[in-house]
Amino acid sequence: MTTPVFILPGFGNSGPHHWQTLWGLRHPDWQRVELGHWDSPVCDDWVRRLEAAVKACSAPPILVAHSLACLLVAHWAKRSTLALNGAFLVAVPDPQSECFPVTARGFESVPMEPFAFRSLVVASANDSFGSLAHAKDCATVWGSSFVDIGQAGHINADSGHGAWAEGYELLQQFASVKTMSGER
């Protein structure tokens, strides 16, 4: 994949056994965006850091977001005019969920506007951080393609996904689709 790829971990910064970390080790040219304050994130701060990273990139990147970072992408998309090659969004959380981290500030209202870039939402039927219906609603409004991978928990290391080969294949398929400008 020659397109730049940014890894956007969610709350807690995906640990050493999380698929994002393992994919990053597999692809040292991919950039893990340092969003900071992993256990007490502030949406506006994360949006500023993502804006700076995308602005500094030599070409429009693909964002690979997990959980809270999916909401970051939605907030960023509402505010930014910068181009993306696309966004691969896994395990979209619902801020109204009982499991949503109370120390995450500014993510409470999810922007429900179409993205100006292509995107794919990957969801699980038994994610305690957000229902399948919530993920489908977000995908529909954002204009995202949608994949339900069944009973997969929060699609992280704790739910047994490790390197998550199925997800990697989905990302490869997503990345290989030609964009509107005809680029890969």
Phi and psi in degrees as a GROMACS rama.xvg file:
@    title "Ramachandran Plot"
@    xaxis  label "Phi"
@    yaxis  label "Psi"
@TYPE xy
-91.4068  -15.8101  THR-2
-67.786  136.433  THR-3
-59.7886  142.7  PRO-4
-124.561  130.051  VAL-5
-110.323  127.281  PHE-6
-92.6303  126.596  ILE-7
-119.057  95.1193  LEU-8
-68.4652  159.727  PRO-9
-94.5821  -156.249  GLY-10
-52.4693  131.836  PHE-11
86.3661  -6.18172  GLY-12
60.9068  93.8227  ASN-13
-29.8624  121.756  SER-14
-73.8966  -173.248  GLY-15
-65.4181  -21.021  PRO-16
-105.786  3.78093  HIS-17
-75.7149  145.374  HIS-18
-57.1448  -33.8697  TRP-19
-62.9342  -43.4823  GLN-20
-65.2764  -44.0209  THR-21
-66.5269  -39.184  LEU-22
-65.2429  -39.6371  TRP-23
-62.4568  -38.84  GLY-24
-65.7336  -34.211  LEU-25
-70.5264  -26.9846  ARG-26
-129.882  82.4273  HIS-27
-61.9118  -16.1416  PRO-28
-80.0626  -13.4908  ASP-29
-74.9104  146.679  TRP-30
-107.324  124.949  GLN-31
-88.3637  116.514  ARG-32
-76.9878  125.364  VAL-33
-81.4558  100.314  GLU-34
-87.5295  -24.4751  LEU-35
76.9803  164.101  GLY-36
44.9891  55.3637  HIS-37
-60.3706  -29.3025  TRP-38
-101.329  -3.66288  ASP-39
-147.488  60.4472  SER-40
-70.259  146.79  PRO-41
-117.159  122.761  VAL-42
-52.7029  -47.5477  CYS-43
-60.0585  -38.1317  ASP-44
-65.8487  -44.16  ASP-45
-64.5367  -39.6842  TRP-46
-61.5232  -44.3576  VAL-47
-60.412  -42.2771  ARG-48
-67.6987  -39.3617  ARG-49
-67.1876  -41.7044  LEU-50
-57.9614  -45.5576  GLU-51
-63.6661  -40.9558  ALA-52
-65.8344  -44.9297  ALA-53
-66.5766  -40.6176  VAL-54
-61.9658  -36.7657  LYS-55
-80.2752  -9.69371  ALA-56
-75.6278  143.26  CYS-57
-72.0964  -19.5912  SER-58
-151.01  157.714  ALA-59
-58.2824  122.749  PRO-60
-87.7275  168.452  PRO-61
-97.6012  130.8  ILE-62
-94.6849  132.248  LEU-63
-115.458  99.0556  VAL-64
-109.955  141.948  ALA-65
-120.88  134.845  HIS-66
54.2015  -118.337  SER-67
-56.5436  -29.196  LEU-68
-66.4294  -22.5574  ALA-69
-64.2522  -41.0497  CYS-70
-68.4087  -35.7218  LEU-71
-56.2241  -47.1343  LEU-72
-60.1742  -41.4763  VAL-73
-64.2229  -42.456  ALA-74
-66.7818  -42.3831  HIS-75
-62.4347  -45.113  TRP-76
-59.4954  -34.0406  ALA-77
-69.4349  -28.2934  LYS-78
-104.299  -23.1968  ARG-79
-98.0461  152.233  SER-80
-110.512  3.34463  THR-81
-72.84  151.642  LEU-82
-86.8273  146.899  ALA-83
-124.306  156.094  LEU-84
-82.5272  -24.6358  ASN-85
160.409  172.433  GLY-86
-135.362  127.715  ALA-87
-104.972  107.794  PHE-88
-113.635  117.215  LEU-89
-117.043  127.566  VAL-90
64.1311  61.1227  ALA-91
-63.6379  119.59  VAL-92
-84.3102  159.778  PRO-93
-107.449  116.695  ASP-94
-58.9493  -16.592  PRO-95
-88.3212  -4.43076  GLN-96
-67.9117  145.88  SER-97
-63.2664  -24.4357  GLU-98
-86.1486  -9.45815  CYS-99
-61.5132  132.931  PHE-100
-63.3433  125.608  PRO-101
-69.4584  -19.6914  VAL-102
-87.3184  -1.43233  THR-103
-85.8549  119.622  ALA-104
-114.19  138.295  ARG-105
92.2199  0.143885  GLY-106
-99.8837  2.63383  PHE-107
-59.8929  -40.2352  GLU-108
-105.575  120.647  SER-109
-83.5369  122.294  VAL-110
-58.8927  124.102  PRO-111
-114.339  69.517  MET-112
-135.679  148.471  GLU-113
-61.5074  142.912  PRO-114
-78.5403  153.989  PHE-115
-91.1927  12.7644  ALA-116
-141.536  161.033  PHE-117
-73.6367  151.384  ARG-118
-155.166  158.814  SER-119
-134.303  127.642  LEU-120
-103.618  126.823  VAL-121
-112.067  125.938  VAL-122
-134.114  161.813  ALA-123
-115.867  146.096  SER-124
-73.7596  -15.2609  ALA-125
-131.582  43.9271  ASN-126
-83.4683  116.533  ASP-127
-69.3507  -15.7118  SER-128
-90.4518  -10.5767  PHE-129
-175.357  134.369  GLY-130
-72.4298  160.727  SER-131
-61.3422  -39.2756  LEU-132
-62.4022  -41.1074  ALA-133
-63.1217  -45.1787  HIS-134
-62.5682  -41.4394  ALA-135
-63.784  -42.9642  LYS-136
-60.2179  -45.7964  ASP-137
-60.6699  -47.5067  CYS-138
-58.6815  -43.6012  ALA-139
-61.4014  -49.6318  THR-140
-68.2679  -39.4413  VAL-141
-73.4142  -13.3666  TRP-142
80.484  23.3267  GLY-143
-87.3873  149.618  SER-144
-70.2895  161.584  SER-145
-137.857  135.354  PHE-146
-130.932  123.897  VAL-147
-98.0902  116.75  ASP-148
-98.0961  16.054  ILE-149
81.6376  -151.185  GLY-150
-76.9639  90.3544  GLN-151
-129.238  13.832  ALA-152
59.9445  -143.186  GLY-153
-88.4485  12.2937  HIS-154
52.4558  56.8433  ILE-155
-143.364  -173.823  ASN-156
-63.511  -37.9786  ALA-157
-63.1882  -27.1049  ASP-158
-95.902  15.3079  SER-159
82.5269  24.3056  GLY-160
-91.2019  -21.5556  HIS-161
44.7074  -125.472  GLY-162
-72.728  -12.083  ALA-163
45.1461  70.3499  TRP-164
-57.6351  -40.3472  ALA-165
-59.5809  -42.7381  GLU-166
-66.751  -39.8168  GLY-167
-61.2873  -40.9975  TYR-168
-64.6603  -41.4416  GLU-169
-60.4628  -42.046  LEU-170
-63.511  -43.7024  LEU-171
-61.0732  -41.4975  GLN-172
-64.4354  -44.6645  GLN-173
-61.3716  -45.2792  PHE-174
-67.5228  -27.3426  ALA-175
-81.2517  -13.2974  SER-176
-71.8204  133.186  VAL-177
-69.3735  138.362  LYS-178
-78.294  173.258  THR-179
-60.0078  -29.2508  MET-180
-81.6619  -1.88897  SER-181
88.2642  -0.556529  GLY-182
-86.214  160.9  GLU-183
